[in-house]
């Protein structure tokens, strides 16, 4: 009786074959390889979780060998490079196979494991393979869990900086130390395999934004720019200027440069980074920026991490405090602690920021933005800390940061042209493209030279042309038909894909959603909001857009802001492929209103916030007013949320209509107290606190709105709700719970702070406002 063929341990396919010359099995469906002896180990052994042990041989071989034995003794299979890679084998493929088969990666961190090619002490002048293994695990689909083990003091790579690590730096001191570390590792592995991710407390409490997937995408196929890296390094070593701006037109590779700098991080120069994404509003909020960079700095600077335990620093970076006043949070939570630290032995460090221009709200003059925050404090950074930032040549950014050194990525710069040529040569060496240009009778150099002349020094355009050649949209035999520049490229792409208006109709509705939405859009939401109910029709519309629309794991979005800009450019109004942004927003808000009317409770908080912004942006004030007077709709946002959200609403409104938002905080108070009149006093206090947080959040970003604050206080004193009397009545803690009492004390502090802001603006404080302040202060003794 024949022995039945085994199944592939990865995909369970039966299409497998034994390769005698390699003594292994190979799956024809997923290309997985596994040794023949593994097939004989039995079904029970195959059920054990497989752990991939990533380590550097130079300084962790002994520990890796010992961990392998102890992990196997505790019921795990362990993939380790030395026994798994056969002499003469394709070691890169075998490592990838091991990573794909593993359920978890144990990353043993040592200086050699995290070494970069640019590290002066790196004798090999190449990146550690361990960094690639960690990146592979992080960005696999689905991602592979990672448990870091700190074997020797070193800086964890940014891709896993949030993760808590098992400290085994003292594993050689004694058997007890080793076994204590092993037990922590076993516990961490068990939790990670169960789906639990353990974060470093001091880092995760600050909720840093995870840009890893964004940077991974931007860094794909990176090459060149060595001359610019040298310039940045020289600037750090020889200049005392606090900041360097790298400017450039859309598509010149600014974000890719940032991604590569984060990846290389020579000598740990990058202590924190932030990427402003206009279609992800959280990334352009100053409060989120402050807390995120504080978390990253804590992962790179032990002295700063220790300062985060100080009560004053922790209070400054508190979520609600930071949302209300991100400028003070930056000063007292970041700047002041850093000024007390000694300069690092390795020399200057820097904060890296991508796309400052995208941090500006539509119609903004940069007030109350990340640009404003940087311009306020940049001269006060400690001497060892600088800022390197990229931006388009946006007037509002350049004016705010006037006087700083600016380095332009000019398309015509010979060094940029050389980088483009290097990129094209790299892409054209792929088997598919090599076959294409050879078939057209061209040499590699002929193809590179011809394409270089067409792409005009623009990396984004070069990337799109190469993708177009791969997909058969262009031919090497007719390269003269390539469009000159991004705008013409977009025009010709759409003309080719959509020969008439009817062909574009379905895709237009998809693009209207994507360019007007404020974040990635899930497939379900895209189908609903675009009105394309049939799933096949939706996918057909997306396929026709090709690589111009990407899915990043959470939803769909246009691949680059330049496409949104081109589609909605007012100068193109009336053309077939123009999208009227105002009409698109109206259509989007109509669909969202319909969902809200059907079931308010089912609408996600972020969708509610987005709807309010869309209504303000399109001037639909009647619908806006109706929603903000609906307790069930607006109670989703916290005080910290309102502190950030109210300024967003003001910026979203047409400047001529912003005055209509002056009374929004008062409307929140009325909604809260109306709710309280039905028997729950807490709702009145909670909404009072949120309203105060909203107006203070606005004023601290834009001091021209202090008159709005003064009017708000005066209006509140004219309401039938006597706050001082209410507080006095409920001073007995038996009459109100601890949480409500705490919120009342917050309101007391906010009232006092508001009066101070009005006085500093040299505006008169109404007498009734002073009387209320004194009445509330008498209750709380503040």
Buried (B, 14 or more C-beta within 10 A) or exposed (E): EEEEEBBBBBEEEEEBEEEEEEEBBBBEEBBBBBBBEBBEEEEEEBEBBBBBBBBBEBBBBEBBBEBBEBBBEEEBBBBBBEEBBEEEEEBEEBBBBBBBBBBBBBBBBBBBBBBBEBBEEBEEEEBBBBBBBBBBBBBEEEBBBBBBBBBBEBBBBBBBBBBBBBBBBEBEEEEEBBEBBBEBBBEBBBBBBEEEEBBBEBBBBBBBBEBBBBBBBBBEEBBBBEEBBEBBBEBBEEEEBBBBBBBBBBBBBBBBBBBBBBBBBBBBBBBBBBBBBBBBBBBBBBBBBBBBBBBBBBBBBEBBBBBBEEEEBBEBBBBBBBBBBBBBBBBBBBBBBBEEBEEBEEEBBBBBBBBBBBBBBEEBBBBBBBBBBBBEBBEEBBEBBBBBBBBBEBEBBBEBBEEBEBBBBBBEBEBBBBBBBBBBBBBBEEEEBEEBBEEBEBEBEBBBEBBBEBBBBBBBBBBBBBBBBBEEBBBBEEBEEBBEBBBEBBBBBBEEBBEEEEEBEBBBBBBBBBBBBBBBBBBEBBBBBBEBEEEEBBEEBBEBBBEBBBEEEEBBBBBBBBBBBBBBBEEBEEEBBBBBBBEBBBBBBBBBBEBBEEEBEEBEEEBBBBBBBBBBBBBBBEBBBEBBBEBEBBBBBBBBBBBBBBBBBBBBBBEEEBEBBBBBBBBBBBBBBBBBEEEEBBBBBBBBBBBBBBBBBBBBBBBEBBEBBBBBBBBBBEEEBEBBEBBBEBEEEEEBEEEBBEBBBBBBBBBBBBBEBBEEBEEEBBEEBEEBBEBBBEBBEE
